[in-house]
Amino acid sequence: MEYFPLKVGTVQGRLELSSNDLGLFPYELNLKAVSAANERELQMRASLGTTQTIQAHFVSYAKTRVDYACKVRWRPVYDVKPAPSDMECKK
């Protein structure tokens, strides 16, 4: 059995499992659909001077138009320390 809700809410239903040897097993179902969590991030890591390509596949079961958003967030993974103040550069 697969419960594949498209809207947030609750639904009541009935499930009956039948076996010739064991008989009928009726179940009352109280199904609750909650809003989906955010999808995991796609992370890219490339060394300086290289490129990286990632393909992403999006599926929407909505009957209306769906807009997607893409955000690039840069997190430096290295520290650049300033030169000491007592250093002098001469020409």
C-alpha positions, 0 to 999 in steps of 0.5 A, a space after each residue: 500500500 502506498 499513500 501519496 497525498 498531494 495536499 496537507 490534511 487528514 483522510 479516513 479510509 478502510 483497508 481490508 486484507 484477505 487470505 484464503 487460509 487466514 480470513 479477512 482482516 479489516 483496518 480503519 485508517 486515519 491518514 495524515 498528510 503534512 507539508 513536505 520538508 525542504 529538499 536537500 541542498 545540491 552542493 558543488 565543490 571545485 578547485 580554482 580553475 576547474 569546473 563542475 556540472 551537476 544535473 538536477 531533476 525536478 518533479 511536480 505533481 501539482 496541476 497548476 504552474 510551479 515556480 522553482 528558485 535557485 540560490 547560490 551561496 558562497 561559503 569561503 573554505 579558507 582564511 586570508 590573513 592580512 599582512 602584518 602592519 610592520 611590513 613595508 613594501 619598497 620599490 
